[in-house]
Amino acid sequence: MLITCPQCLTKTRIATSRAISHETRELYCQCLNLNCGKTFVAHISFSHFIQSTGKKPDFDLQPELRKDNGQLEIFEHA
């Protein structure tokens, strides 16, 4: 994820974060511009779902899901 510095608009590094709720995280960021170096706090939060299909994933498109069958449990209740 790319967060830019509000002071100089340079890329930043997310040093750490903490959960505010299930839908919001507080990010502690550091500017990567040595001439700026600002540290600041940003918030990121869930907005809405775009579309829920309720279909099981296609293993040919997402082979990494084969490794953990526990990830598929969310589709059994849909």
N, C-alpha and C positions, 0 to 999 in steps of 0.2 A: 504494500500500500504506500502511496506517495503522499506525504504531508509536506507542504511548503511553509517556509518561515513567513509569518505575517509581516515581518520587518523588511526583509530583503528579497523575498520570494525564491530563495534557494532551497534545495532539498534538505530535509531534516532526517534525523535518526530518532526512532521511537526507543527511548531508553528503557522504559517500563510502562506498565499499564495496570489498572485495577478495575474490577467490575463495580459498577454503580448499581446495576440491575441486570436482569437477564437480557435486556435489550440495549443497554448503554455501557460503554467503557470510557474511562478517563485515561488519556494518553499523556505521558510526560515526554516531551520532545526536545531535541537539541539541534540547533542549526549547524549544518556542516560547513558553512562559510566561515573561515577563520577570522575574517574581518568583522563579522557580525557576532556569531557565537551565542545568540540569544537562547535561553531555555524558556519553555512555555508549556502550558497545559491545553489540551484539546479534548473534545468529546466526540465520540462516534456512536451513532445509535441506529438500530434497526428501524426502517420506515414501513415497508409493507412487502407482501409477497407479490410477485409478478404474475405467476400462474402455477398452480399446483396440479400436476397430472395424476398423481397417485399411482403411477406405473413403476415397476421395478426397473432399476438401471440396466442398460445394455452392457454386458461384460466385455463385449468387443470394443466399446467406446471408452469404458472405464475399468480396465483390467485390475487396477489396484483394489477394487471392491471385493474381488474374489478372496483376498487375503484374510478378510475379517467378516465372517457371516453375521456378526452382531450388528453391523451397520444396516443390514437389510431388514431388521426388525421393525423399523419405522414404516416400512411399506406394507407390513402385514395388517396394520390397523387402519389402513386407508380405505 
